Structures are given as C-alpha cells and as structure tokens.
Amino acid sequence: MQVDMVSINKQFPEVFDQSIKPLLAHFGIDAPDIMISELVLDSRDVAIHKAFIALNGHALDGRDFIPQAISLGAKVIVAQCDDKSSHGQVEMREQSVIVWFFQLPEKLSELAAHFYQYPANSMSIIAVTGTNGKTSTVQLTSQLANLMGEQAASIGTLGAGMYSPNAEFKTQQNTVNTTPDAISIQRLLAEFVSEGAFQVAMEASSHALVQNRIKAVKTDIAVFTNLSRDHLDYHGSMAEYALAKQLLLQQSGLAYAVLNVNDPEHKNWLANMPEQTTVVLFGQNISTTDLPNEYRYCVANNVRYTTDGIALTLQSSWGDCELRLCLLADFNVANVLAAICSQLCLGKSLKQIAYIVQKLKPVAGRMELYSRQNHATIVVDYAHTPDALEKALMATKQHCDGKLYCVFGCGGDRDVGKRALMGEIAERLSDKVIVTDDNVRSENPQDIINDILSGCANPQSILVEHDRKTAIKLAATQAAAGDMILVAGKGHENYQIIGTQTVTYDERQFVALLQKGKKV
C-alpha cells in the first residue's frame, strides 16, 4: 500500500523575511542591512529577495554560478572562501552584495537553522541511519505516531511531508536526495512546525552526515538499523562508511540512541556513546538475560510467520506483550521494533502501542504483496544492495510454499563490486532468476549484466531480459499458483534512468495492473 502523505505547498516568506545583518552577525560578520526572504543553493532559483549561497559542493562549485545569480538580480550572495582571513569581507558587483564566508559547508546547517528560527527545537526529531531499513523505519515511525493521535512528519527517500491516513493518493514533496541539503532540511522543519507537527522522523544518510547537512538539527533520538556494503564509491572503504554513520552520535541534544543489537556494528556505537545519551537495544531471538544491565531493551522472541503477517512476543524494559503485524519479512520485525523504541523513548504507553501496532500498513515498495487468485504472488521491494537482496529473498522464502523467482538488476555508474555479489545471492536463494535492467545510466546494459552473471556458478541457467516489464511478465507466465516472485531494485521509484534520460516507469502500478489481469 502506498504511504499516505500530504504535500506541503505553503511558503512562509512573511515569517522569515529578515535582514542579513543580524543573521550574519551570529557568525562574526558585519554585513549591510538588506532584507531577504529565502536562502537558495541553486542559482536558477535566484530572485531579488533570495540570498544565493555559493559553496563548493561534491560535484559542482557554486561560486562558478555567481555571475548567473547576479544577472538574475540577487541582492545578496554568501560565498565560500578558502582563506580564513577573507571571512566577513564584503564586496559589491553591479547591484549585488557578496559576503565571503569561511568554512561555509560546515556552517551552512547552522546558518539555515538560524534563518528559519531553529525549528527542530519545537519538535521531537528522530534520525535514522543504516544501510538498509531507513525508509521503512522512518515511515513506520510516523505512521505509528499518527495512529496514536500525534501529528507527525517524515523526510527521506519517499519524499517529505506530514503523515495523513486519509490521503493515500496524494504525494509528498520530492526530495532529490535521501536526506535533503542543509537549507531544505531547515525549511521543511519550519513548515512542519507551522503544520502542527509534534515529531519528525528523518533518514540520515552517510553522505548527509559527512556533508554536515543535519549538523545543526537538534536530534532527540538516533536510530541505527544495520551496516553492510554500500556507497563504497563515495566513502572508499567499509571503515570510513561505518565512521560516517557514527557521526549521528555527535548531533546536539541527543537523548537516546536506539541500536540494533543483532548487528555487530552496534558495539562500535556503544564504544563511542556520549555520556548523556540513554541507550536502547532492540533485536530478535535474544534472551534478555544476555543484555547488559545498564541499557534499556526491546526484543522480539517466538516470532511466527503466517500467510498474512507476523506474530511475536515482545519483551522490553517497559513490559511484555504479544504483537501481531500485518507486514511481511523478518527485517520488518526489526523496523517495527525500532519504531516502537522511538515512541517508547518519547513517553508513549506500551499498552497503547501493542493495540495500535497491528494497524500498521506496509511501506510503499518495501515487501509489498500483490496477489491474484490461481496465480503466483508478486512481491515488490526496493532491495538494491547485496545485503538487502539477501534479506528480501530469505524473507519471501518464509512466506512461500512453492518456487521462488527473483527478477532484479543493478544500477549503472555505481558500485561495480556489488553486482557479482548480488548475482551469487539471487542464484543461491532463488529457484529461478531473471536478470534485467535497473537504472543503467551511462553504462552499457550488457556490461552490467555480465558483471552480475560473473558471480553466478551456472550463468547459463540465468534468464536475461533487458526490458523490466517483459522480464516481470516472463516470470509471471512461468510461475504457478503457490509460487512467489520477488521483483527487486525499483520499489517505490516511478522512473528508470537510461543514458541521460529519465523515463517514466512505475513498477508498483505495473505489477498491480498485471495482477488484476489487465493488459500491460
């Protein structure tokens, strides 16, 4: 089922109109008294009352676009300088004032927070990091809060917006990145405050943490889901990737750290835990007597998998109870536990949670089940890493009485090393594999598939079909009633990137129509 979110379309320039003089004085800069209504990073968004923030980013240097911002009428440009002695210097170019700012990338979150009046201070903020499970944990957290009568919002891969159970077919504001830029984060939080949000759950990607995008966001609860191979093209090594995730512990105001005790990496988090932060451990199939006495806990035991969901016994520092979930997959137990822990930390009642949790609905593109009488069941999941694919296949097996099919591909211009790993996993855990295209980007699609097949023991038994729709229909034609088909990689996404073109492609909609017997 699609995650029910409401777009936030309001803009509040009248609230945030302010002079750059007191704004920049906070950073030791004596600037002229000029009114602005917004901060923008993209020179194409510049207008006369918007301040253009020109910094050297990962891919582009915003300072190269200063002439464009001037031509568009920007009265104020705040530009990164590389020399500390230039900090605070002010110059005029035509009708624009340029203020030079030292260490602007590191200070941008604080600058935006100051401009938008520190909105995080008016809400509870839950930041979730980890390789897999961030999106589901964030969405389940907001959904759980809403079911308990609290206004909640979320920011992440699925976009940003206030949660509403009655707006299933409305969309969220799109977010280019899992975690938006430092200015967008503060603007979104300010909008959530005006919408009456009491809590916000947000994904904290490793990129965002390294790039200081949420550095000035007061964070009440940090959630760590797990750590496995991903983004090594950016971080360079697993060690650096792990350290990037741990940067979440340095967030100001951190009261709780909710850690997955089933993942060995949680021990490194414990070793670097701030003294003032309370630790809550969550996990599955763990004896509570094995957990350190100094930490709180919330664990699931006696987990049972049924055709329509999961049942389990929950034991926690807040008490014990039985839970039923209308969700698929072993890892959704972990996601729900993390969401429950966050609400318990915020003072919610375990008794209320136990009653409400059975009403939780699947997250868009995360182990979504599409059934059709007398036909194979299709599961759509976002799994696009080796660990995620392995977990998705193992989870589907738990609910599968017949043969298991896997349809997947790998993205181009991304971590090449994971392709063979995913090929090996798909072959080992599936009865039948169909390799297809994902977001091939600028790479030759066949080169990507060859990389995947290099990890397979019997590549000649793997079917290859570049067109995703044809690949899915091929699996559906071959599979029988009682079989299950995992279609992995796209999940909630409604596009494919082929070359430089972004092509409309909604896999969830396609599978839904296919399972209704529609001509697709």
Protein Blocks (a to p, Z undefined) as FASTA:
>chain_A
ZZdddddfbdcfklmgccfklmmmmnopacdddddfbdcfblklgcfklccdddddfkbc
fklmmmmmmmnopabdcdddfbfklgopacdehjbccdddehklmmmmmmmmmmnopmll
mpccdddedjehklmmmmmmmmmmmmnopacddddjkoccdddfklmmbccdddfbfbac
fklmmmmmmmmmmnopabdcddddfklmmnommmmgccfbdcdfbdcdehklmnopaklm
mmmmmmmmmpghiabdcddfkbmklmmmmmmgcfklccddddehiafklpcfkbccddde
hiacdfkbccdddddfkbccdddddbehjklmmmmmmmmmmmmmnopafklmmmmmmmpc
cdehiapacddehiacddddfbfbfklmmmmmmmmmmmpcbdcdddddddehiafklmmm
mmmmmmmmpmbdcdddddekjacfklmmmmmmmmpfblmlpccdfblklmmmmmmmmpcg
hiacddehjlmaccdcehjbccdddfklmmmmmmnopaZZ
